[in-house]
Amino acid sequence: MATLPVPVDEIIAKWGPHKHYMTKESAKARASQTPDELVKTHCCFCGLQCGIKLKIKNKKVVGFEPWREFPFNEGRLCPKGVQRYMQDNHPDRLLQPIKRVEGVGFVPIEWEEAYSTVVSEIKRIQEQYGRNAFAMLSGVSLSTEKSYLVGKFARVALKTANLDYNGRLCMVSAGAGNKKAFGMDRSSNSWADLAHAEVIIITGANISECFPVLTYRIWEARDNGAKIIVIDPRVIPLARTADVHLPLRSGTDTALMSTMLKVLIDNDWLDHDFIDNYTSGWEETAKTVEHCTLEWGEKITGVPKELIYKAAEMWGKAKTSFLVHARGIEQHRKGVLNVLSCINLVLATGRIGKPYCGYGTITGQGNGQGGREHGHKCDQLPGNRDIENPEHRQIVADFWGIPESELPRKGLSAYEIIDAINKGEI
């Protein structure tokens, strides 16, 4: 066993017991404290939003209890969730503003100085370069209320069109795909539907490492007899025990889904009543994939045609099924097309709007959907309204008490903001 060059006591004396970890003794001491109250909340580290009860002692978070009644995780927490409570009192956490001083570094300052500095700098920048020379970026680990205030602050206080959020670089492809296919940017199914789905397709989602608690739901379905199809270039943990693993070449997701759709059509594994009554554009879609033969799909994706056929057959013959995806297919130049090609498999077989059937996007952060819906995006206003729609603009302007003409129009997206900074425009 390797020995430390410095005794543990000296390390703790220098850095403190909570600098980068918590000792067993301190963790046990905290956990043993009888809390003054338990506060129900959510873990903030991914989009699953597992329920958790925080133990409060002397107005400080000192531990947690499982929230077993919460319907999604039923008290289960992954390593990230177990440590969620420790961030509130971590010694590295900033509790007051700091300011960079030349030759000194960062020094603490009072809140009033911080506020006045920020306001004066915003005014200076906008007076010299214009309102849109100032941009605002934020993230969807914020609550819905905070996301709403970010959007209102940018458009009413800063009066800039350039507002966007971190979802632009992850889940926005899913939002756009859902809007094109379903008419709204909104998740369509409950995780409870997974339990009795006969077939589950998981694509672009390393669930075991990125959304660990959801793994239980997959295992629950498998225990009930579900067949698991994993689509990923790598042999991720779930792929090791999947019934079928399709190791496609990166960037060929749409080609794979189109080939599977072609197999469904050729074998008439379709729900014609659903297609006729609840979809549009079917004939055009079928024509689009006419050339997507198994041989073509194998050549493009690198996946053996036998495996593609097997996956399509499992999906096509099932009575119930569920398809989930995440950033792995969305963070592409053609991410929207990848999302739509997945949705086409679901619609062609009528596997939505029925028990134990459906489609879902695993959100990367807790409020990816809520942030967009409440105006935390360059082209959306609160209530999922379009910023260029005259009627939508008037509703929001009236509610905010400003003339519609003063409401900024669509601004630059997150990556366009970075380009504009490089060009000196922001």
C-alpha positions as CSV (number, residue, x, y, z in Angstrom):
1,M,0.0,0.0,0.0
2,A,1.3,3.4,-0.9
3,T,2.1,5.8,1.9
4,L,1.4,9.5,1.9
5,P,4.5,11.8,1.9
6,V,2.8,13.9,4.6
7,P,0.8,12.5,7.6
8,V,-3.0,12.8,7.3
9,D,-3.2,15.0,10.4
10,E,-0.8,17.5,8.8
11,I,-2.9,17.6,5.6
12,I,-6.1,18.2,7.6
13,A,-4.3,20.8,9.7
14,K,-3.2,22.7,6.6
15,W,-6.3,22.4,4.4
16,G,-9.1,21.7,6.8
17,P,-11.3,18.6,6.9
18,H,-13.8,19.8,4.4
19,K,-11.6,21.4,1.8
20,H,-12.0,18.6,-0.8
21,Y,-13.6,15.8,1.2
22,M,-15.4,15.1,4.5
23,T,-13.7,12.7,6.9
24,K,-15.7,9.7,8.2
25,E,-15.7,11.2,11.7
26,S,-17.1,14.6,10.6
27,A,-19.7,13.0,8.3
28,K,-20.8,10.7,11.1
29,A,-21.0,13.6,13.5
30,R,-23.2,15.6,11.2
31,A,-25.4,12.8,10.3
32,S,-26.1,12.0,14.0
33,Q,-27.4,15.5,14.7
34,T,-31.1,15.7,15.4
35,P,-32.4,18.2,12.9
36,D,-34.6,21.1,13.8
37,E,-36.6,20.4,10.6
38,L,-36.6,18.4,7.4
39,V,-37.0,20.4,4.2
40,K,-38.3,18.7,1.1
41,T,-36.5,19.7,-2.1
42,H,-34.8,18.2,-5.2
43,C,-31.3,17.2,-6.1
44,C,-29.9,19.8,-8.4
45,F,-27.3,17.9,-10.4
46,C,-29.2,16.5,-13.4
47,G,-32.6,16.6,-15.0
48,L,-34.1,13.7,-13.0
49,Q,-34.7,16.0,-10.1
50,C,-34.8,13.3,-7.5
51,G,-36.6,14.1,-4.3
52,I,-34.5,14.6,-1.1
53,K,-35.1,15.8,2.4
54,L,-32.5,18.2,3.8
55,K,-31.7,18.1,7.5
56,I,-31.6,21.6,9.0
57,K,-29.8,22.4,12.3
58,N,-29.4,26.0,13.5
59,K,-30.4,27.2,10.1
60,K,-27.7,25.2,8.3
61,V,-27.9,22.1,6.2
62,V,-26.2,19.2,8.1
63,G,-27.4,16.1,6.2
64,F,-30.2,14.5,4.3
65,E,-32.9,11.8,4.6
66,P,-34.3,9.8,1.8
67,W,-37.7,11.1,0.5
68,R,-39.2,7.7,0.0
69,E,-42.6,9.0,-1.0
70,F,-41.3,11.0,-3.9
71,P,-42.7,9.1,-7.0
72,F,-39.6,9.1,-9.3
73,N,-36.7,8.0,-7.2
74,E,-38.6,6.7,-4.1
75,G,-35.7,7.7,-1.9
76,R,-32.9,6.4,-4.1
77,L,-30.0,8.8,-4.7
78,C,-26.8,8.5,-6.8
79,P,-23.4,9.6,-5.4
80,K,-24.0,13.1,-6.7
81,G,-27.3,13.2,-4.8
82,V,-25.9,11.8,-1.6
83,Q,-23.4,14.7,-1.5
84,R,-25.9,17.3,-2.7
85,Y,-26.3,18.8,0.8
86,M,-22.6,19.4,1.3
87,Q,-22.3,22.3,-1.2
88,D,-24.2,24.7,1.0
89,N,-21.6,25.0,3.7
90,H,-18.5,24.1,1.7
91,P,-15.6,26.5,2.6
92,D,-15.0,27.2,-1.0
93,R,-18.4,28.7,-1.5
94,L,-18.5,32.5,-1.9
95,L,-20.7,34.3,0.6
96,Q,-19.9,37.9,-0.5
97,P,-18.8,39.8,-3.6
98,I,-15.1,39.9,-4.6
99,K,-13.3,42.3,-6.9
100,R,-10.1,41.9,-8.8
101,V,-7.5,44.5,-7.7
102,E,-4.4,44.9,-9.9
103,G,-1.3,43.4,-8.2
104,V,-3.3,42.0,-5.3
105,G,-5.9,39.6,-6.8
106,F,-9.5,39.2,-5.6
107,V,-10.5,41.1,-2.4
108,P,-13.9,41.1,-0.7
109,I,-16.1,44.1,-1.2
110,E,-19.5,45.3,0.2
111,W,-22.7,44.5,-1.7
112,E,-23.5,48.1,-2.4
113,E,-20.1,48.6,-4.1
114,A,-20.7,45.4,-6.1
115,Y,-24.2,46.6,-7.2
116,S,-23.0,50.1,-8.2
117,T,-20.0,48.8,-10.0
118,V,-22.1,46.4,-12.1
119,V,-24.7,49.0,-12.9
120,S,-22.2,51.7,-13.8
121,E,-20.3,49.3,-16.1
122,I,-23.5,48.2,-17.9
123,K,-24.4,51.8,-18.5
124,R,-20.9,52.7,-19.7
125,I,-20.8,49.8,-22.2
126,Q,-24.3,50.4,-23.5
127,E,-23.9,54.2,-23.8
128,Q,-20.7,53.7,-25.8
129,Y,-21.6,50.7,-27.9
130,G,-25.4,50.4,-27.8
131,R,-27.8,48.2,-25.9
132,N,-27.1,45.0,-27.9
133,A,-23.4,45.3,-27.2
134,F,-24.3,43.8,-23.8
135,A,-25.3,40.1,-23.7
136,M,-26.6,37.9,-20.9
137,L,-25.9,34.2,-20.6
138,S,-27.3,32.0,-17.8
139,G,-28.2,28.4,-17.0
140,V,-31.1,26.1,-16.3
141,S,-30.0,24.9,-12.9
142,L,-32.2,27.9,-12.0
143,S,-35.7,27.5,-10.8
144,T,-38.6,28.5,-13.1
145,E,-39.1,31.7,-11.2
146,K,-35.5,32.7,-11.6
147,S,-35.5,31.8,-15.3
148,Y,-38.5,34.1,-15.7
149,L,-36.7,36.9,-13.9
150,V,-33.5,36.5,-16.0
151,G,-35.6,36.9,-19.2
152,K,-37.5,39.9,-17.9
153,F,-34.3,41.5,-16.5
154,A,-32.5,41.2,-19.8
155,R,-35.3,42.6,-21.9
156,V,-36.8,45.2,-19.6
157,A,-33.9,46.3,-17.5
158,L,-30.9,45.8,-19.8
159,K,-33.1,46.2,-22.9
160,T,-30.8,43.9,-24.9
161,A,-32.0,41.3,-27.4
162,N,-28.9,39.1,-26.7
163,L,-30.1,36.6,-24.0
164,D,-29.6,32.9,-24.1
165,Y,-29.0,29.9,-21.9
166,N,-26.7,26.9,-21.7
167,G,-29.4,24.6,-23.1
168,R,-28.6,26.1,-26.5
169,L,-25.6,23.8,-26.4
170,C,-27.5,20.7,-25.3
171,M,-31.2,20.2,-25.2
172,V,-32.4,22.9,-27.6
173,S,-32.3,20.4,-30.5
174,A,-34.8,18.2,-28.6
175,G,-37.0,21.3,-27.9
176,A,-37.0,22.2,-31.6
177,G,-37.6,18.7,-32.7
178,N,-40.5,18.3,-30.3
179,K,-42.0,21.6,-31.5
180,K,-41.8,20.5,-35.1
181,A,-43.3,17.1,-34.5
182,F,-45.8,17.7,-31.7
183,G,-46.5,21.4,-32.0
184,M,-45.0,22.1,-28.6
185,D,-41.6,22.1,-26.9
186,R,-42.5,19.7,-24.0
187,S,-41.7,16.3,-22.8
188,S,-44.6,13.9,-23.5
189,N,-44.4,10.9,-21.1
190,S,-44.0,9.9,-17.5
191,W,-41.0,7.7,-16.5
192,A,-43.6,5.4,-15.0
193,D,-44.5,4.2,-18.5
194,L,-41.0,2.5,-18.8
195,A,-41.9,-0.2,-16.3
196,H,-44.1,-2.2,-18.6
197,A,-42.7,-1.3,-22.0
198,E,-41.9,-4.4,-24.0
199,V,-39.0,-2.8,-25.8
200,I,-36.9,0.3,-24.8
201,I,-34.5,2.1,-27.2
202,I,-31.8,4.2,-25.5
203,T,-29.8,6.3,-27.8
204,G,-27.2,9.0,-27.1
205,A,-27.7,8.6,-23.3
206,N,-25.1,7.1,-20.9
207,I,-27.7,6.6,-18.3
208,S,-25.6,4.6,-15.8
209,E,-23.0,7.4,-15.4
210,C,-25.0,10.6,-16.2
211,F,-28.5,9.7,-14.8
212,P,-27.8,6.8,-12.4
213,V,-31.1,6.7,-10.7
214,L,-32.9,6.2,-14.0
215,T,-31.0,2.9,-14.3
216,Y,-33.3,1.5,-11.7
217,R,-36.3,2.2,-14.0
218,I,-34.6,0.4,-16.9
219,W,-33.8,-2.6,-14.6
220,E,-37.4,-2.6,-13.4
221,A,-38.6,-2.9,-17.0
222,R,-36.0,-5.6,-17.8
223,D,-37.2,-7.6,-14.8
224,N,-40.7,-7.3,-16.3
225,G,-39.4,-8.8,-19.5
226,A,-38.5,-5.7,-21.5
227,K,-35.9,-6.0,-24.3
228,I,-33.2,-3.2,-24.2
229,I,-31.7,-1.7,-27.3
230,V,-28.7,0.6,-26.8
231,I,-27.5,2.8,-29.6
232,D,-24.0,4.3,-28.8
233,P,-20.6,4.3,-30.5
234,R,-19.1,3.1,-27.2
235,V,-19.8,0.0,-25.1
236,I,-21.4,2.1,-22.2
237,P,-22.4,0.2,-19.0
238,L,-26.0,-0.4,-20.2
239,A,-24.7,-1.8,-23.5
240,R,-22.9,-4.6,-21.8
241,T,-26.2,-6.2,-20.6
242,A,-28.5,-4.9,-23.5
243,D,-30.3,-7.4,-25.7
244,V,-29.0,-5.4,-28.7
245,H,-26.1,-2.9,-28.9
246,L,-25.8,-0.9,-32.2
247,P,-22.3,0.6,-32.2
248,L,-22.8,3.2,-34.9
249,R,-20.3,5.6,-36.3
250,S,-20.5,9.0,-34.6
251,G,-22.8,11.3,-36.6
252,T,-24.8,8.6,-38.4
253,D,-27.8,8.6,-36.1
254,T,-30.3,9.8,-38.7
255,A,-29.1,7.2,-41.2
256,L,-29.6,4.4,-38.6
257,M,-33.1,5.5,-37.7
258,S,-34.0,6.0,-41.3
259,T,-32.8,2.4,-42.1
260,M,-34.9,1.1,-39.2
261,L,-37.9,3.0,-40.5
262,K,-37.4,1.5,-43.9
263,V,-37.4,-2.0,-42.3
264,L,-40.6,-1.2,-40.5
265,I,-42.2,-0.1,-43.8
266,D,-41.0,-3.1,-45.8
267,N,-42.4,-5.5,-43.2
268,D,-45.5,-3.5,-42.6
269,W,-44.8,-3.3,-38.9
270,L,-46.8,-0.1,-38.8
271,D,-49.9,1.3,-37.0
272,H,-51.9,2.5,-40.0
273,D,-54.8,3.7,-38.0
274,F,-52.6,5.9,-35.9
275,I,-50.7,7.2,-38.9
276,D,-54.0,8.1,-40.7
277,N,-55.7,9.7,-37.7
278,Y,-52.9,11.4,-35.8
279,T,-50.0,12.2,-38.2
280,S,-49.3,14.2,-41.3
281,G,-46.7,13.9,-44.0
282,W,-46.5,10.1,-43.9
283,E,-46.2,9.6,-47.6
284,E,-43.4,12.1,-47.9
285,T,-41.6,10.5,-45.0
286,A,-41.9,7.1,-46.5
287,K,-40.6,8.3,-49.8
288,T,-37.6,10.0,-48.1
289,V,-36.3,6.6,-46.7
290,E,-36.9,4.6,-49.9
291,H,-33.2,4.4,-50.5
292,C,-32.3,3.5,-46.9
293,T,-31.8,-0.2,-47.4
294,L,-30.1,-2.4,-44.9
295,E,-27.0,-2.5,-47.1
296,W,-27.0,1.3,-47.3
297,G,-27.4,1.6,-43.6
298,E,-24.6,-0.8,-42.8
299,K,-22.3,1.1,-45.1
300,I,-23.1,4.5,-43.6
301,T,-23.3,3.5,-39.9
302,G,-20.9,0.7,-39.7
303,V,-23.5,-1.4,-37.9
304,P,-24.0,-5.0,-39.3
305,K,-27.3,-5.1,-41.2
306,E,-28.3,-8.1,-39.2
307,L,-28.2,-6.1,-36.0
308,I,-30.1,-3.2,-37.6
309,Y,-32.8,-5.6,-38.8
310,K,-33.0,-7.3,-35.4
311,A,-33.5,-4.0,-33.6
312,A,-36.2,-2.9,-36.0
313,E,-38.0,-6.2,-35.7
314,M,-38.0,-6.1,-31.9
315,W,-39.4,-2.5,-32.0
316,G,-41.8,-3.2,-34.8
317,K,-43.4,-6.4,-33.3
318,A,-43.7,-5.1,-29.8
319,K,-47.1,-4.1,-28.5
320,T,-45.6,-1.4,-26.2
321,S,-42.3,0.4,-26.4
322,F,-40.5,3.5,-25.2
323,L,-37.6,5.5,-26.8
324,V,-35.4,7.8,-24.8
325,H,-32.4,10.0,-25.9
326,A,-30.2,12.6,-24.5
327,R,-27.3,14.9,-25.5
328,G,-25.5,12.2,-27.5
329,I,-27.8,12.7,-30.5
330,E,-28.7,16.3,-29.8
331,Q,-25.3,18.0,-29.7
332,H,-24.8,17.7,-33.4
333,R,-25.0,20.2,-36.3
334,K,-28.1,18.2,-37.4
335,G,-29.3,17.5,-33.9
336,V,-32.9,18.4,-34.8
337,L,-32.9,15.9,-37.6
338,N,-31.6,13.2,-35.3
339,V,-34.5,13.9,-32.9
340,L,-37.1,13.9,-35.6
341,S,-35.8,10.6,-37.0
342,C,-36.3,9.1,-33.5
343,I,-39.8,10.5,-33.3
344,N,-40.6,9.0,-36.7
345,L,-40.1,5.5,-35.3
346,V,-42.4,6.2,-32.5
347,L,-45.2,7.7,-34.7
348,A,-45.0,5.1,-37.4
349,T,-45.8,2.4,-34.9
350,G,-48.3,4.4,-32.9
351,R,-46.3,4.2,-29.7
352,I,-47.4,7.3,-28.0
353,G,-50.4,8.5,-26.1
354,K,-51.0,4.9,-24.9
355,P,-50.1,3.2,-21.6
356,Y,-46.5,2.0,-21.4
357,C,-45.6,3.6,-24.7
358,G,-43.9,6.8,-25.5
359,Y,-40.9,9.0,-26.1
360,G,-38.8,11.2,-23.9
361,T,-35.8,13.4,-23.7
362,I,-33.6,13.1,-20.6
363,T,-33.0,16.7,-19.6
364,G,-29.4,17.5,-18.7
365,Q,-30.2,20.0,-16.0
366,G,-33.1,20.3,-13.7
367,N,-35.0,23.0,-15.5
368,G,-34.1,22.8,-19.1
369,Q,-37.7,22.7,-20.2
370,G,-38.9,25.2,-17.6
371,G,-36.2,27.7,-18.5
372,R,-37.2,27.7,-22.1
373,E,-40.9,27.9,-21.4
374,H,-40.5,30.9,-19.2
375,G,-38.4,33.1,-21.5
376,H,-34.9,32.2,-20.8
377,K,-34.0,31.9,-24.5
378,C,-33.1,34.3,-27.3
379,D,-36.3,33.5,-29.4
380,Q,-38.9,32.7,-26.7
381,L,-41.0,34.8,-24.3
382,P,-42.7,33.5,-21.1
383,G,-45.4,30.9,-21.7
384,N,-43.6,29.3,-24.6
385,R,-44.4,32.3,-26.8
386,D,-42.4,33.2,-29.9
387,I,-40.6,36.5,-29.6
388,E,-41.3,37.4,-33.3
389,N,-45.1,36.7,-33.1
390,P,-46.9,40.1,-32.9
391,E,-49.8,38.7,-30.8
392,H,-47.4,37.0,-28.3
393,R,-45.2,40.1,-28.1
394,Q,-48.2,42.3,-27.2
395,I,-49.5,39.9,-24.5
396,V,-46.1,39.9,-22.7
397,A,-45.5,43.7,-23.2
398,D,-48.9,44.5,-21.7
399,F,-48.2,42.2,-18.8
400,W,-44.8,43.8,-18.2
401,G,-46.3,47.3,-18.6
402,I,-44.0,48.4,-21.5
403,P,-44.8,49.5,-25.1
404,E,-44.5,46.5,-27.5
405,S,-42.0,48.5,-29.5
406,E,-39.6,48.6,-26.6
407,L,-39.6,44.8,-26.3
408,P,-36.4,43.5,-27.9
409,R,-36.7,41.2,-30.9
410,K,-34.9,37.9,-31.4
411,G,-31.3,38.1,-30.4
412,L,-28.1,36.1,-30.9
413,S,-27.9,32.5,-29.6
414,A,-25.3,31.4,-27.2
415,Y,-22.7,30.3,-29.7
416,E,-23.4,33.4,-31.9
417,I,-22.8,35.6,-28.8
418,I,-19.3,34.0,-28.5
419,D,-18.6,34.7,-32.1
420,A,-19.8,38.3,-31.7
421,I,-17.4,38.7,-28.7
422,N,-14.5,37.5,-30.8
423,K,-15.5,40.1,-33.5
424,G,-15.7,42.9,-30.9
425,E,-19.4,43.4,-31.4
426,I,-20.3,42.4,-27.8
